[in-house]
Amino acid sequence: MSQVKNYIYILLMLFSLSVSSQKSIDEDPEIQQNNINYRIEQSQVELEKYNYYDAQKNLDEALKLAEKSDNKRSIGIIYAIKGKLQLIIEEEDNAIKSLNKAIEMQRIIDDNKNLGKSYKIFGDVYLTKKDYHQALDSYTAAKSKFEEEGLDENLAEVLLCEGKTYMHLKNYGKARDIIEQALAQAKKGDYKKTQSDALINHGIIYNKLGDYEKALTFANEGLKIAKENHFKSILSQSFLVISNIYKAIENFKLSREYLYRHLKLSDSIRTLTRINSSKDQETQYLLNEANEKNIEIVEKLEKAEDDKNLGTLISILSVALITILSLLTLSLYKNNNIRLKTNNMLHKKNGELIIAKEKAELASKTKANFLSTVTHELRTPLYAVTGLSNMLLDENPRPEQVQHLKSLKFSGDYLLTFINDILQINKIEANKVDIEPESFNLKKKINNIVLALNNSAEDNNIKIHFEYDTDLPENFIADQLKISQILINLIGNSIKFTKDGDIWIRVYKIEEKNNFYTLRFEVEDNGIGISQEKQDNMFESFSQGSIQINRKYGGTGLGLSIVKGLIDILKGKIYVKSELEKGTTFYFEIPLEYTSIEEEKENKVAYFDGDASELDLTNVKILVVEDNKINQMITKKILTKMSLKCDIVDNGEEAVEMIKANKYDIILMDIHMPGISGMEATKRVRSFDKELTIFALTAVTIEDKMHEFDEAGFTDIIPKPFKQEEFEKKLYNALASNTDRSATA
């Protein structure tokens, strides 16, 4: 026992000597400052390596030493770096607290150099919190300090951050000017990291401004510097920026390639990060505190207990403490590994989803372009089908041929309707349908629709009932064309699937707020009804009833899909309730703005309502500009039937020369021709004749390129294939207008 006591005494003496020597070292100011500086430098090294826990540990050790010696300069620096670390691990509120402490210390001792750095980090915190104006104030304060102290590298960095803030505010002109200053400063001092970052951000700005060539030049230059100097985070950003630029210029292959590089490098950076959340760090600190408290308890027990009990108690506590710490450390290690694997898996899946999204967008765009091209091209031969069938029906065909020609005409009309529906769906899916609000009388509009569809209803022995809420005003501001399309589709559906029955159309108010009304429209019928199974997907494209119903009633299956798309555009909702053999009710709700003024939209060219025989057509000259021989023949035949004479040319250049050399009353101009297009030809004609009536004969839908036709100088548009009656009325109207103008002159 006495021998054990001697051993313990010797150990305590050695420990005492060790402590006293350590104490003398710790009390040396120079050694203390070197130790603090080493800890600070080491924390910044660990930050660069993404070892946030080790960085925090070094900062805590440095702070203890600095506070012990009341070293205010070091305390300010440590709190500033702590603020930077807390910003990185997304503890912005803690970062603000740390930075306030740093600034307080730095102001006391006039440490302007480090005060500027603290202001700069403050700006970064506010930028992360999206408080952009506060961020700009902090960056301005930092700039002032850096300029006073002649810290060019820090000045370049803060200028770059200021430029990035203006980018977030979408002030790209200001952002470009400031980042140019940062870039000049970085090049002057050869600060590679800031230079690379500034070039990448220049690429972002020029991409936003639409100058893709400059954007690529700057981004690739920044990428090159980042590669040469192994700036991994900037390199990752540069891949993403270049991917976005290639996406903007629709080079999807290169866009995906750079996106893949970005995701791959981002994943590798994340795997270097030793800490995945601030909670892990907090747990580690709690373990350290528990460890320190346990050591204190052991020390107290050592003083209180005798030698025998002391050895036994220390052994028991040591084993217990080691076991607990080992279990907690193992648990923490496993949790970190699980989180790291989960994060890696999520990032990988996220990358795959982004690439899949890019492919889906490309496929959707390709499909939209294909549909648009095909449907537009189909309209040109349809002009021949419908035109020739109309001509043959007007030329006294044999009785046995009449039915065949009517069938041909019906097929052409049906195909045209189908093509128009596809174009409409295509535009809705591509978000190319614009809302055009205007003042109109809602009650009058629905009455007109009912009158237009009444003949079809009578053919099926259907009576249409229209109920308009008596307390509801009649004049509203909305897109009346889209509301008409919705109602025509729904009422037309009811007529198609109802025989010997009734259709009820109701309009009433759901809600009123200020001048805005939410109205409910109902279209109810007592027709064949819809099964529950079909109701679930009836608003999808090409969704129809059973094959038997298809064969009996026809239809493309696009009407309800168009209705749903238009109602979504109008920010409304549509519902259906139906029961087989009892009927169907469609009801939709849309917001409309009330107005006391009714301003019905006038057509650009109204149909001619007078007597065509009163017009003097003897000296009327018409020029037909059309490259398709069949279309030339059909148009000439229609004009001959109207007792009008025409010249025909098949290209735009010749058309311009003919118009210069002759006086024409009307020009019928095709759009797509060899040589110059109809658009270009019309622009040339308008350079020397502003008054000439020029109609565009085009296979595109009117709303597709209406603004282009207006800019080119067309008087009006006649879409192919046109209805002969409409074509004749537009021509007679133009001739009547020309006659009135001549009389006035």
FITOR-186042 format. One line per field, with one value per residue (C-alpha): residue number from 1; x, y, z. Coordinates in nm, 2 decimals, padded with zeros to 4 digits. Layout:
pos NUM,... .
px X,... .
py Y,... .
pz Z,... .
This chain:
pos 1,2,3,4,5,6,7,8,9,10,11,12,13,14,15,16,17,18,19,20,21,22,23,24,25,26,27,28,29,30,31,32,33,34,35,36,37,38,39,40,41,42,43,44,45,46,47,48,49,50,51,52,53,54,55,56,57,58,59,60,61,62,63,64,65,66,67,68,69,70,71,72,73,74,75,76,77,78,79,80,81,82,83,84,85,86,87,88,89,90,91,92,93,94,95,96,97,98,99,100,101,102,103,104,105,106,107,108,109,110,111,112,113,114,115,116,117,118,119,120,121,122,123,124,125,126,127,128,129,130,131,132,133,134,135,136,137,138,139,140,141,142,143,144,145,146,147,148,149,150,151,152,153,154,155,156,157,158,159,160,161,162,163,164,165,166,167,168,169,170,171,172,173,174,175,176,177,178,179,180,181,182,183,184,185,186,187,188,189,190,191,192,193,194,195,196,197,198,199,200,201,202,203,204,205,206,207,208,209,210,211,212,213,214,215,216,217,218,219,220,221,222,223,224,225,226,227,228,229,230,231,232,233,234,235,236,237,238,239,240,241,242,243,244,245,246,247,248,249,250,251,252,253,254,255,256,257,258,259,260,261,262,263,264,265,266,267,268,269,270,271,272,273,274,275,276,277,278,279,280,281,282,283,284,285,286,287,288,289,290,291,292,293,294,295,296,297,298,299,300,301,302,303,304,305,306,307,308,309,310,311,312,313,314,315,316,317,318,319,320,321,322,323,324,325,326,327,328,329,330,331,332,333,334,335,336,337,338,339,340,341,342,343,344,345,346,347,348,349,350,351,352,353,354,355,356,357,358,359,360,361,362,363,364,365,366,367,368,369,370,371,372,373,374,375,376,377,378,379,380,381,382,383,384,385,386,387,388,389,390,391,392,393,394,395,396,397,398,399,400,401,402,403,404,405,406,407,408,409,410,411,412,413,414,415,416,417,418,419,420,421,422,423,424,425,426,427,428,429,430,431,432,433,434,435,436,437,438,439,440,441,442,443,444,445,446,447,448,449,450,451,452,453,454,455,456,457,458,459,460,461,462,463,464,465,466,467,468,469,470,471,472,473,474,475,476,477,478,479,480,481,482,483,484,485,486,487,488,489,490,491,492,493,494,495,496,497,498,499,500,501,502,503,504,505,506,507,508,509,510,511,512,513,514,515,516,517,518,519,520,521,522,523,524,525,526,527,528,529,530,531,532,533,534,535,536,537,538,539,540,541,542,543,544,545,546,547,548,549,550,551,552,553,554,555,556,557,558,559,560,561,562,563,564,565,566,567,568,569,570,571,572,573,574,575,576,577,578,579,580,581,582,583,584,585,586,587,588,589,590,591,592,593,594,595,596,597,598,599,600,601,602,603,604,605,606,607,608,609,610,611,612,613,614,615,616,617,618,619,620,621,622,623,624,625,626,627,628,629,630,631,632,633,634,635,636,637,638,639,640,641,642,643,644,645,646,647,648,649,650,651,652,653,654,655,656,657,658,659,660,661,662,663,664,665,666,667,668,669,670,671,672,673,674,675,676,677,678,679,680,681,682,683,684,685,686,687,688,689,690,691,692,693,694,695,696,697,698,699,700,701,702,703,704,705,706,707,708,709,710,711,712,713,714,715,716,717,718,719,720,721,722,723,724,725,726,727,728,729,730,731,732,733,734,735,736,737,738,739,740,741,742,743,744,745 .
px 00.00,00.29,00.46,00.14,00.13,00.49,00.41,00.11,00.32,00.58,00.31,00.15,00.49,00.56,00.21,00.26,00.60,00.43,00.15,00.38,00.60,00.30,00.17,00.49,00.47,00.11,00.18,00.44,00.26,00.46,00.40,00.03,-00.01,00.17,-00.06,-00.37,-00.24,-00.17,-00.52,-00.68,-00.47,-00.55,-00.92,-00.90,-00.71,-00.98,-01.25,-01.09,-01.09,-01.46,-01.36,-01.61,-01.59,-01.21,-01.23,-01.48,-01.26,-00.96,-01.16,-01.30,-00.94,-00.81,-01.11,-01.03,-00.67,-00.76,-01.02,-00.78,-00.52,-00.79,-00.65,-00.93,-00.78,-00.77,-01.11,-01.25,-01.09,-01.21,-01.57,-01.56,-01.43,-01.70,-01.96,-01.82,-01.84,-02.19,-02.30,-02.16,-02.34,-02.66,-02.69,-02.74,-02.88,-02.58,-02.36,-02.51,-02.45,-02.08,-02.02,-02.18,-01.93,-01.64,-01.74,-01.78,-01.42,-01.27,-01.44,-01.29,-00.94,-00.98,-00.89,-01.01,-00.86,-01.04,-01.35,-01.38,-01.36,-01.64,-01.86,-01.80,-01.91,-02.21,-02.30,-02.27,-02.51,-02.77,-02.73,-02.81,-03.11,-03.22,-03.21,-03.03,-03.04,-02.90,-02.63,-02.54,-02.51,-02.27,-02.06,-02.04,-01.91,-01.65,-01.54,-01.47,-01.25,-01.06,-01.00,-00.87,-00.63,-00.52,-00.64,-00.68,-00.75,-01.03,-01.16,-01.18,-01.37,-01.63,-01.69,-01.76,-02.01,-02.17,-02.22,-02.37,-02.62,-02.73,-02.77,-03.02,-03.20,-03.21,-03.03,-02.80,-02.66,-02.54,-02.42,-02.21,-02.04,-01.95,-01.82,-01.61,-01.45,-01.39,-01.24,-01.01,-00.89,-00.84,-00.64,-00.43,-00.33,-00.33,-00.59,-00.68,-00.97,-01.16,-01.07,-01.22,-01.53,-01.59,-01.56,-01.81,-02.06,-02.00,-02.11,-02.43,-02.50,-02.45,-02.67,-02.95,-02.89,-02.92,-02.56,-02.48,-02.15,-02.00,-02.16,-01.97,-01.65,-01.64,-01.76,-01.50,-01.22,-01.33,-01.35,-00.99,-00.85,-01.05,-00.91,-00.55,-00.57,-00.80,-01.08,-01.33,-01.63,-01.58,-01.52,-01.85,-02.04,-01.87,-02.00,-02.36,-02.34,-02.21,-02.48,-02.74,-02.60,-02.61,-02.96,-03.06,-02.92,-03.09,-02.78,-02.92,-02.65,-02.37,-02.60,-02.65,-02.28,-02.18,-02.47,-02.34,-01.99,-02.14,-02.34,-02.04,-01.81,-02.07,-02.10,-01.73,-01.72,-02.00,-01.81,-01.52,-01.74,-01.69,-02.01,-02.35,-02.56,-02.51,-02.69,-02.40,-02.16,-02.38,-02.39,-02.01,-01.98,-02.22,-02.00,-01.69,-01.86,-01.98,-01.62,-01.48,-01.75,-01.66,-01.29,-01.38,-01.58,-01.29,-01.06,-01.29,-01.32,-00.94,-00.92,-01.20,-01.14,-00.86,-00.60,-00.78,-01.12,-00.97,-00.81,-01.13,-01.36,-01.15,-01.13,-01.51,-01.58,-01.31,-01.46,-01.81,-01.71,-01.51,-01.80,-02.05,-01.82,-01.74,-02.11,-02.20,-01.90,-02.00,-02.36,-02.24,-02.01,-02.28,-02.53,-02.28,-02.21,-02.58,-02.64,-02.34,-02.47,-02.82,-02.70,-02.49,-02.78,-03.02,-02.77,-02.73,-03.10,-03.14,-02.89,-03.07,-03.40,-03.26,-03.12,-03.45,-03.63,-03.41,-03.48,-03.85,-03.85,-03.65,-03.89,-04.19,-04.05,-03.97,-04.32,-04.47,-04.26,-04.35,-04.72,-04.71,-04.52,-04.73,-05.07,-04.97,-04.85,-05.18,-05.39,-05.24,-05.36,-05.69,-05.74,-05.74,-05.98,-06.24,-06.20,-06.24,-06.54,-06.72,-06.64,-06.77,-07.09,-07.15,-07.11,-07.43,-07.28,-07.48,-07.72,-07.52,-07.21,-07.37,-07.35,-06.99,-06.89,-07.08,-06.90,-06.57,-06.66,-06.77,-06.44,-06.24,-06.43,-06.39,-06.01,-05.98,-06.16,-05.93,-05.62,-05.74,-05.81,-05.45,-05.31,-05.51,-05.40,-05.04,-05.05,-05.22,-04.95,-04.67,-04.81,-04.85,-05.21,-05.24,-05.53,-05.69,-05.94,-06.20,-06.54,-06.84,-07.20,-07.20,-07.57,-07.58,-07.27,-07.43,-07.76,-07.56,-07.39,-07.73,-07.87,-07.57,-07.61,-07.99,-08.01,-07.79,-08.01,-08.33,-08.19,-08.17,-08.51,-08.35,-08.48,-08.22,-08.31,-08.10,-08.12,-07.93,-07.93,-08.15,-07.93,-07.62,-07.48,-07.43,-07.11,-06.77,-06.40,-06.26,-06.14,-06.47,-06.33,-06.21,-06.53,-06.72,-06.49,-06.56,-06.93,-06.95,-06.75,-06.96,-07.30,-07.19,-07.10,-07.45,-07.62,-07.41,-07.50,-07.87,-08.17,-08.52,-08.43,-08.34,-08.03,-08.01,-07.75,-07.73,-07.51,-07.51,-07.29,-07.08,-06.88,-06.84,-06.54,-06.49,-06.55,-06.46,-06.72,-06.67,-06.94,-07.06,-07.16,-07.37,-07.44,-07.69,-07.84,-08.06,-07.86,-07.68,-07.46,-07.10,-06.98,-06.77,-06.48,-06.47,-06.53,-06.19,-05.99,-06.23,-06.03,-05.72,-05.63,-05.78,-06.00,-06.33,-06.61,-06.64,-06.56,-06.93,-07.01,-06.72,-06.85,-07.20,-07.14,-06.79,-06.55,-06.18,-06.16,-05.99,-06.29,-06.29,-05.91,-05.92,-06.20,-05.99,-05.68,-05.87,-06.04,-05.70,-05.56,-05.86,-05.77,-06.09,-06.20,-06.43,-06.64,-06.86,-07.14,-07.31,-07.52,-07.56,-07.89,-07.99,-07.77,-07.46,-07.39,-07.07,-07.01,-06.71,-06.62,-06.41,-06.34,-06.46,-06.42,-06.74,-06.76,-07.03,-06.92,-06.98,-06.72,-06.77,-06.46,-06.50,-06.37,-06.09,-06.29,-06.67,-06.85,-07.03,-07.40,-07.50,-07.60,-07.29,-07.48,-07.46,-07.08,-06.91,-06.68,-06.59,-06.26,-06.16,-05.81,-05.69,-05.34,-05.31,-04.96,-04.95,-04.69,-04.91,-05.07,-05.38,-05.44,-05.39,-05.67,-05.91,-05.86,-05.90,-06.22,-06.37,-06.28,-06.43,-06.75,-06.76,-06.72,-06.37,-06.06,-05.72,-05.35,-05.15,-04.78,-04.59,-04.32,-04.28,-04.02,-04.24,-04.54,-04.36,-04.27,-04.63,-04.77,-04.52,-04.62,-05.00,-05.28,-05.45,-05.75,-05.67,-05.37,-05.42,-05.07,-04.95,-04.70,-04.47,-04.32,-03.98,-03.75,-03.88,-04.18,-04.52,-04.43,-04.11,-04.30,-04.57,-04.31,-04.15,-04.50,-04.57,-04.26,-04.43,-04.80,-04.96,-05.33,-05.34,-05.56,-05.34,-05.49,-05.26,-05.36,-05.20,-05.21,-05.12,-05.39,-05.46,-05.37,-05.03,-04.86,-05.12,-04.86,-04.62,-04.89,-04.98,-04.61,-04.57,-04.86,-05.14,-05.49,-05.64,-05.59,-05.79,-05.67,-05.65,-05.86,-06.11,-06.49,-06.60,-06.88,-06.64,-06.38,-06.64,-06.77,-06.42,-06.35,-06.68,-06.63,-06.28,-06.41,-06.70,-06.45,-06.23,-06.54,-06.63,-06.28,-06.26,-06.60,-06.47,-06.15 .
py 00.00,00.24,00.16,00.26,00.58,00.66,00.60,00.83,01.09,01.08,01.11,01.41,01.58,01.53,01.65,01.96,02.04,02.00,02.23,02.49,02.49,02.51,02.80,02.99,02.93,03.04,03.36,03.47,03.73,03.66,03.29,03.35,03.57,03.32,03.05,03.27,03.36,02.99,02.89,03.17,03.07,02.71,02.78,02.96,02.67,02.43,02.66,02.63,02.25,02.25,02.11,02.32,02.14,02.16,02.53,02.60,02.41,02.62,02.94,02.84,02.76,03.09,03.28,03.14,03.25,03.59,03.66,03.54,03.80,04.06,04.08,04.29,04.29,03.90,03.88,04.10,03.88,03.56,03.68,03.79,03.45,03.28,03.49,03.38,03.01,03.05,03.20,02.90,02.65,02.86,03.00,03.36,03.49,03.36,03.51,03.86,03.82,03.72,04.00,04.26,04.15,04.17,04.52,04.64,04.53,04.67,05.01,05.04,05.00,05.16,04.84,04.97,04.69,04.41,04.64,04.65,04.27,04.24,04.48,04.28,03.95,04.14,04.22,03.85,03.76,04.02,03.90,03.54,03.67,03.85,04.19,04.34,04.71,04.64,04.43,04.72,04.95,04.70,04.66,05.04,05.07,04.80,04.97,05.29,05.11,04.92,05.24,05.42,05.13,05.07,04.71,04.65,04.28,04.32,04.62,04.40,04.13,04.37,04.53,04.19,04.12,04.46,04.37,04.03,04.22,04.44,04.12,03.99,04.32,04.26,04.59,04.42,04.75,04.87,04.52,04.51,04.84,04.75,04.40,04.56,04.78,04.46,04.28,04.58,04.59,04.21,04.21,04.50,04.31,03.97,03.84,03.52,03.41,03.74,03.77,03.43,03.49,03.83,03.68,03.41,03.67,03.88,03.57,03.56,03.93,03.91,03.60,03.79,04.08,03.85,03.89,03.52,03.55,03.78,03.57,03.26,03.45,03.58,03.25,03.04,03.29,03.26,02.88,02.87,03.07,02.85,02.53,02.66,02.76,02.47,02.70,02.42,02.62,02.88,02.60,02.43,02.76,02.82,02.49,02.58,02.93,02.79,02.52,02.80,03.00,02.70,02.64,03.00,02.95,02.61,02.40,02.14,01.89,02.11,02.25,01.90,01.82,02.13,02.06,01.71,01.85,02.10,01.83,01.59,01.86,01.98,01.63,01.60,01.93,01.81,01.49,01.69,01.87,01.72,01.86,01.82,02.03,02.26,02.00,01.76,02.03,02.12,01.75,01.74,02.05,01.91,01.59,01.81,02.00,01.68,01.55,01.86,01.84,01.47,01.56,01.83,01.57,01.32,01.60,01.67,01.30,01.27,01.53,01.40,01.02,00.82,00.63,00.30,00.44,00.69,00.43,00.21,00.51,00.66,00.33,00.28,00.64,00.62,00.30,00.44,00.77,00.60,00.36,00.65,00.86,00.57,00.49,00.86,00.89,00.58,00.70,01.03,00.87,00.64,00.93,01.14,00.85,00.79,01.16,01.18,00.87,01.01,01.35,01.20,00.98,01.28,01.50,01.22,01.17,01.55,01.56,01.28,01.47,01.79,01.61,01.43,01.76,01.91,01.61,01.64,02.02,01.95,01.67,01.90,02.18,01.94,01.80,02.15,02.26,01.94,01.98,02.34,02.27,01.97,02.14,02.46,02.26,02.06,02.38,02.45,02.13,02.16,02.49,02.28,02.01,02.25,02.49,02.23,02.06,02.40,02.47,02.13,02.17,02.50,02.36,02.15,01.81,01.50,01.39,01.08,01.30,01.55,01.32,01.23,01.60,01.68,01.40,01.53,01.88,01.75,01.56,01.87,02.08,01.81,01.79,02.16,02.17,01.89,02.08,02.40,02.21,02.06,02.41,02.55,02.27,02.31,02.68,02.62,02.36,02.59,02.88,03.09,03.20,03.56,03.71,04.01,04.18,04.41,04.56,04.36,04.28,03.92,03.86,03.98,03.76,03.44,03.52,03.55,03.21,03.05,03.20,03.07,02.72,02.71,02.55,02.26,02.22,02.22,01.95,01.72,01.84,02.02,02.34,02.57,02.77,03.06,03.20,03.51,03.63,03.94,04.10,04.05,04.34,04.27,04.47,04.32,04.34,04.00,03.80,03.76,03.54,03.28,03.28,03.23,02.94,02.77,02.81,02.71,02.39,02.30,02.38,02.21,01.90,01.90,01.93,01.64,01.40,01.50,01.39,01.52,01.70,02.03,02.23,02.49,02.77,02.96,03.25,03.38,03.54,03.34,03.63,04.01,04.20,04.57,04.56,04.20,03.93,03.55,03.41,03.06,02.94,02.62,02.41,02.13,01.87,01.56,01.36,01.03,01.12,01.02,00.72,00.79,00.61,00.85,01.16,01.10,01.18,01.36,01.68,01.52,01.55,01.29,01.16,01.04,00.81,00.44,00.33,00.29,00.64,00.77,00.60,00.73,01.09,01.16,01.42,01.46,01.44,01.78,02.01,01.96,01.97,02.31,02.42,02.32,02.49,02.82,02.82,02.77,03.06,03.27,03.17,02.97,02.62,02.37,02.08,01.81,01.60,01.34,01.02,00.77,00.81,01.11,01.39,01.60,01.94,02.13,02.43,02.66,02.96,03.26,03.61,03.91,04.28,04.49,04.80,05.05,05.09,04.85,04.86,04.57,04.50,04.59,04.37,04.52,04.47,04.42,04.20,04.37,04.40,04.58,04.46,04.34,04.41,04.79,04.78,04.87,04.58,04.65,04.82,04.63,04.48,04.22,04.07,03.72,03.64,03.26,03.00,02.69,02.61,02.44,02.73,02.97,02.79,02.78,03.15,03.26,03.05,03.21,03.56,03.48,03.36,03.70,03.87,03.99,03.98,03.91,03.88,03.60,03.59,03.32,03.51,03.82,04.00,03.99,04.10,04.42,04.50,04.44,04.67,04.94,04.91,04.87,05.01,04.74,04.77,04.46,04.24,03.88,03.79,03.44,03.44,03.15,03.17,03.11,03.42,03.69,03.61,03.78,03.97,04.12,04.19,04.38,04.59,04.69,04.78,04.99,05.19,05.35,05.28,05.32,05.30,04.98,04.71,04.40,04.08,03.81,03.46,03.24,02.90,03.02,03.10,03.47,03.50,03.33,03.62,03.90,04.16,04.06,04.10,04.45,04.55,04.43,04.65,04.41,04.54,04.22,03.84,03.57,03.23,02.92,02.73,03.00,02.98,03.11,03.32,03.49,03.54,03.71,03.94,04.06,04.13,04.31,04.51,04.62,04.72,04.91,05.10,05.18,05.31,05.54,05.66,05.75,05.93,06.14,06.22 .
pz 00.00,00.10,-00.24,-00.43,-00.23,-00.33,-00.70,-00.68,-00.50,-00.78,-01.05,-00.87,-00.84,-01.21,-01.30,-01.08,-01.25,-01.59,-01.49,-01.35,-01.66,-01.88,-01.67,-01.72,-02.09,-02.11,-01.92,-02.18,-02.40,-02.72,-02.69,-02.62,-02.93,-03.15,-03.02,-03.09,-03.44,-03.51,-03.41,-03.62,-03.93,-03.88,-03.86,-04.20,-04.35,-04.22,-04.36,-04.71,-04.68,-04.57,-04.23,-04.04,-03.71,-03.69,-03.79,-03.50,-03.26,-03.34,-03.31,-02.97,-02.85,-02.99,-02.83,-02.48,-02.51,-02.65,-02.38,-02.10,-02.22,-02.31,-02.66,-02.83,-03.18,-03.18,-03.03,-03.31,-03.58,-03.42,-03.39,-03.76,-03.87,-03.65,-03.83,-04.17,-04.05,-03.92,-04.25,-04.43,-04.21,-04.25,-03.90,-04.02,-03.69,-03.50,-03.76,-03.71,-03.33,-03.38,-03.63,-03.40,-03.13,-03.38,-03.50,-03.14,-03.06,-03.38,-03.33,-02.98,-03.10,-03.45,-03.63,-03.97,-04.17,-04.00,-03.95,-04.33,-04.35,-04.08,-04.28,-04.59,-04.42,-04.28,-04.64,-04.73,-04.45,-04.56,-04.92,-04.81,-04.62,-04.94,-04.77,-05.07,-04.98,-04.63,-04.80,-05.03,-04.73,-04.56,-04.88,-04.91,-04.55,-04.63,-04.95,-04.75,-04.50,-04.77,-04.97,-04.66,-04.58,-04.94,-04.93,-05.31,-05.29,-05.04,-05.24,-05.55,-05.36,-05.21,-05.55,-05.69,-05.41,-05.47,-05.84,-05.75,-05.52,-05.81,-06.02,-05.76,-05.79,-06.17,-06.23,-06.48,-06.62,-06.28,-06.20,-06.52,-06.45,-06.09,-06.18,-06.46,-06.18,-05.97,-06.27,-06.35,-05.98,-05.98,-06.31,-06.18,-05.87,-06.03,-05.79,-05.97,-05.76,-05.78,-06.15,-06.22,-06.02,-06.18,-06.53,-06.45,-06.32,-06.63,-06.83,-06.62,-06.68,-07.06,-07.07,-06.90,-07.14,-07.44,-07.57,-07.57,-07.76,-07.50,-07.22,-07.35,-07.40,-07.04,-06.88,-07.07,-06.97,-06.60,-06.64,-06.77,-06.47,-06.22,-06.38,-06.38,-06.01,-05.89,-05.76,-05.72,-05.61,-05.89,-06.14,-06.04,-06.08,-06.42,-06.55,-06.44,-06.60,-06.93,-06.92,-06.88,-07.17,-07.41,-07.29,-07.38,-07.74,-07.76,-07.78,-07.54,-07.60,-07.47,-07.20,-07.06,-07.08,-06.87,-06.63,-06.57,-06.50,-06.25,-06.07,-06.06,-05.91,-05.67,-05.53,-05.49,-05.30,-05.07,-04.99,-04.87,-04.61,-04.28,-04.12,-04.27,-04.02,-03.73,-03.51,-03.55,-03.44,-03.14,-03.03,-03.05,-02.84,-02.58,-02.57,-02.51,-02.23,-02.07,-02.09,-01.91,-01.64,-01.58,-01.54,-01.28,-01.09,-01.10,-00.97,-00.68,-00.59,-00.59,-00.32,-00.11,-00.10,00.05,-00.16,-00.18,-00.26,-00.49,-00.72,-00.73,-00.79,-01.06,-01.24,-01.23,-01.34,-01.62,-01.76,-01.74,-01.90,-02.18,-02.25,-02.27,-02.49,-02.72,-02.77,-02.84,-03.07,-03.26,-03.29,-03.42,-03.67,-03.80,-03.82,-04.02,-04.26,-04.31,-04.38,-04.62,-04.81,-04.82,-04.94,-05.21,-05.32,-05.32,-05.52,-05.77,-05.81,-05.83,-06.11,-06.30,-06.25,-06.39,-06.70,-06.74,-06.72,-06.99,-07.21,-07.15,-07.23,-07.55,-07.65,-07.58,-07.79,-08.07,-08.06,-08.06,-08.36,-08.54,-08.48,-08.58,-08.91,-09.01,-08.94,-09.12,-09.42,-09.42,-09.46,-09.80,-09.97,-09.78,-09.97,-10.29,-10.14,-10.01,-10.30,-10.57,-10.39,-10.37,-10.73,-10.85,-10.64,-10.81,-11.16,-11.18,-11.11,-11.20,-10.93,-10.85,-10.79,-10.55,-10.25,-10.32,-10.35,-10.03,-09.85,-09.98,-09.86,-09.52,-09.49,-09.57,-09.32,-09.05,-09.12,-09.10,-08.77,-08.64,-08.75,-08.59,-08.26,-08.27,-08.32,-08.03,-07.80,-07.91,-07.83,-07.49,-07.39,-07.51,-07.30,-07.62,-07.56,-07.45,-07.26,-07.45,-07.21,-07.35,-07.26,-07.38,-07.29,-07.15,-07.18,-07.54,-07.62,-07.48,-07.67,-07.99,-07.92,-07.86,-08.18,-08.38,-08.24,-08.24,-08.59,-08.49,-08.18,-08.38,-08.60,-08.29,-08.17,-07.87,-07.70,-07.55,-07.23,-07.13,-06.77,-06.67,-06.31,-06.29,-06.02,-06.23,-06.44,-06.81,-06.90,-06.80,-06.90,-07.00,-07.29,-07.46,-07.75,-07.51,-07.31,-07.64,-07.74,-07.40,-07.43,-07.79,-07.71,-07.41,-07.57,-07.89,-07.69,-07.53,-07.87,-08.00,-07.72,-07.67,-07.88,-07.83,-07.51,-07.35,-07.27,-07.00,-06.99,-06.66,-06.54,-06.18,-05.92,-05.67,-05.52,-05.55,-05.43,-05.53,-05.91,-05.95,-05.99,-05.97,-06.20,-06.24,-06.59,-06.62,-06.93,-06.84,-07.07,-07.04,-07.30,-07.28,-06.98,-06.90,-06.70,-06.38,-06.54,-06.84,-06.61,-06.45,-06.76,-06.99,-06.99,-07.13,-07.50,-07.73,-07.45,-07.59,-07.49,-07.60,-07.95,-08.02,-07.91,-08.12,-08.43,-08.36,-08.26,-08.40,-08.25,-08.21,-07.83,-07.82,-07.74,-07.36,-07.34,-07.51,-07.27,-06.97,-07.10,-07.17,-06.83,-06.66,-06.86,-06.74,-06.38,-06.34,-06.25,-06.43,-06.28,-06.42,-06.28,-06.49,-06.48,-06.76,-06.95,-06.73,-06.85,-06.79,-06.63,-06.69,-06.47,-06.46,-06.25,-06.37,-06.24,-06.45,-06.39,-06.40,-06.62,-06.69,-07.05,-07.33,-07.61,-07.85,-08.05,-08.41,-08.68,-08.88,-09.20,-09.17,-09.41,-09.70,-09.64,-09.95,-10.30,-10.49,-10.82,-10.74,-10.75,-11.08,-11.14,-11.51,-11.45,-11.13,-11.15,-10.91,-10.88,-10.74,-10.61,-10.56,-10.65,-10.62,-10.96,-10.81,-10.58,-10.87,-11.06,-10.77,-10.68,-11.05,-11.08,-10.77,-10.90,-11.24,-11.08,-10.91,-11.26,-11.16,-11.38,-11.24,-11.33,-11.17,-11.08,-10.88,-10.69,-10.48,-10.70,-11.01,-10.80,-10.69,-11.05,-11.17,-10.90,-11.00,-11.37,-11.33,-11.12,-10.92,-10.68,-10.47,-10.42,-10.30,-10.16,-10.06,-09.78,-09.85,-10.20,-10.37,-10.36,-10.13,-09.91,-09.93,-09.61,-09.77,-10.10,-09.91,-09.72,-10.05,-10.20,-09.89,-09.96,-10.26,-10.21,-09.87,-09.97,-10.19,-10.05,-09.99,-09.84,-09.70,-09.82,-09.56,-09.41,-09.06,-08.81,-08.78,-08.41,-08.47,-08.65,-08.65,-08.53,-08.81,-09.07,-08.93,-08.93,-09.29,-09.40,-09.49,-09.50,-09.37,-09.37,-09.54,-09.39,-09.60,-09.66,-09.66,-09.69,-10.03,-09.88,-09.64,-09.91,-10.14,-09.87,-09.78,-10.15,-10.20,-09.88,-10.00,-10.34,-10.18,-09.96,-10.26,-10.45,-10.15,-10.12,-10.49,-10.47,-10.17,-10.35 .
